[in-house]
Amino acid sequence: MSEVDEEPDAAEDRPGDGTPRKRPGLVVLAVVVAALLVCCCSAVLGLIISWSAGLFHTSA
């Protein structure tokens, strides 16, 4: 028997062979968390800029 006959087909993906598996649930969760972080940070930054510009101060 040759070495080719003893080994399974190399083209098949076998579990545990070191190839990374895609986890779509974690990718979606990471995108949602990143979007929320960007939105919240931009809202806080806008409030800080508005406050420093005097838009929230009451006119006396």
Secondary structure, 3 states (H helix, E strand, C coil): CCHHHHCCCCCCCCCCCCCCCCCHHHHHHHHHHHHHHHHHHHHHHHHHHHHHHCCCCCCC
